[in-house]
Amino acid sequence: MLRQGNLLFKIYLVGSCLALVFSIWLTSRSATLQDPRGLAMMVKDAYPGVKDANVENVPLPADRVYVTVEACVENRSAAEQSVGRQEVFLETGDHAEIFPVAVGYDQVEANRIEHKFTFFLIQRNELLRVPAQQSQGCRDSSPFKSLALLFLLPKEMAGQPYLLHFRETQLNLGAGSLSALADYFRWLALLVLVSLGLVFVSRTLREKKRRAAQSPIPAPDRDGSRDEES
């Protein structure tokens, strides 16, 4: 019976770890757009509004809302590549194409974790230019470690699902944000860890009870006292 319990625990542990690893892999895979020419966009987050960002240079009409897409662009090819403004856009449910109006940069300091983007209006058709085997907005990029695209959407479309197009690829951002998806997997990881902890504690208590039940108990004397060693 004990061996069967150990086997079930090992199966549960391995299955939980595999599910967690697969979930992380699936999340990172679904948030990466790789075009045939060797340019990849890793979407870090997408959400309505802005988070502690300077948008003074980007006027907001009364009938529009901000939508921010934090991303990292990596050139995996052997040639410099340029990304045109028309190559990156959001597609709404009624197939309207919303192009970015501003690009945000943030030079993250060593003692600061949160990003604070400064957005600049896009003044030309070229959105980004990435040298060969280099990146923009990635952890190892220089000088800016973070990059964000800012879109202006009609208010009635703010809560709708939409597609992010990057050259010949696309990513379904859903009605919420990637933050919600990341939170889901964080809660999943926490649930797996808590479940494993409860199973381990339960097994430990059962093992202690089993050992206590099997250990010999000295029989008391007739007067209720135990024999003393002479």
Secondary structure, DSSP 8 states (H G I E B T S, - for coil): -HHHHHHHHHHHHHHHHHHHHHHHHHHHHHTEEE-TTSEEEEEEEEEES-SS-B-TTS---TTEEEEEEEEEEEE-SSS-EEEEGGGEEEE-TT--EE---EEEEE---TT--S---EEEE--SSEEEEE-TT-EESSTT-SS-SEEEEEEEEEGGGTTS-EEEEETTEEEEEESS-HHHHHHHHHHHHHHHHHHHHHHHHHHHHHHHHHHHHHS------TTS------
